[in-house]
Amino acid sequence: MVKTMMANVYYGPRDLRFEKTPIPEVRSGDILVKVVRSSVCASDVRVFKGEKKAKPGTVLGHEFVGEISEIGEGVEGFSVGDRVTVYPVVFCGSCFYCQTGHQNMCANRKTFGYDYNGAFAEYVLVPSKLVRLGNVVRVPEKIPPEEAALTEPLGCSINGVEVLNLKVGESLLIIGAGPMGLMLLLVAKRSGVGKLIVSEVDEDRLKLAKRLGADVVVNPREESLIERVMSETEGLGVDAAILSVGVPGVVEEALKALRKKGRLNLFAGFPLNSKASLDLNLIHYKMLHVTASQNAPLTVFKRALKMIADGRINLRPLITGEFPLSGVKHAIERRIRLEGLKPIIINPSIEEG
């Protein structure tokens, strides 16, 4: 009898189907993980809306924790029942970027939930090559599963702060207080940032940002962000800024908020073919540094898990709502409406058919 599972399969923009599909076959060197908890990422939302590409017929989802259900021949160091999470970047391990520790920039990169079947299913198969490369990471029992499921976005946030080379006591502006903006806030506070300013149009999110440690919160619909930033920084501007919303029109405003030689990280992904009109002299004469970050190297992913295990980052305030595996589409639609922050998907048990 063929064993089957339920999965959320992507067929095209706004076409996500909850359907029965075979459980992946485990071959030599593979690991099969039974998903326990997963979470919806902004990238999942962008794929659903047609703003980011994924291969039709692929199971979405890449933020998750689970238990090893089956191990292929030759796998060492893991046992059935181990709690694990999986680094979702499918990297080659041999290109220039992989060899220099930047697996997230792999020249041959693929990703779970876009090219490989992901976590919005009862099971995820980790191919043997990725098992050998270290993508499967054991999760300490003391970490609640819903928090362990957020290891990947926390890793992205750590990477997003670190690319700015923030020094202790420097000022930081975070534009956008959605799930990732708030996670960036938590990481920045742990890194010893000085004055932390958060800009957001949603009042509930602003209140949460303040509760989580923002020194100044600004609603740009009610007051000038630039004027407020300048008043809070003695007219200089902030040392660094992170753009956590994928809105091209906000890029120039972020640049204006920087002091001379300030740094901007374009952290958020933008819709396909996005363009922005920039005053290049603003960058030139202020000698600004513009960078970006996406995902995180494997080493940072592992550090994120350790920070959760050590209790150095409290992700509980970002978790808003639990949904069954059949409710992934509903959870995504709530994210589109900006309802809640990080929804957690709880998986049911396997079916046979």
Secondary structure, DSSP 8 states (H G I E B T S, - for coil): --EEEEEEEEEETTEEEEEEEE-----TT-EEEEEEEEE--HHHHHHHHTSS---TTEE---EEEEEEEEE-TT--S--TT-EEEE--EE--SSSHHHHTT-GGG-TT-EEBTTTB--SSBSEEEE-HHHHHHT-EEE--TTS-HHHHTTHHHHHHHHHHHHTTT--TT--EEEE--SHHHHHHHHHHHHTT-SSEEEE-S-HHHHHHHHHTT-SEEE-TTTS-HHHHHHHHTTTS-EEEEEE-S--GGGHHHHHHTEEEEEEEEE-S---TT------HHHHHHHT-EEEE--S--HHHHHHHHHHHHTTSS--GGGEEEEEEGGGHHHHHHHHHTT-SSEEEEE----EE-
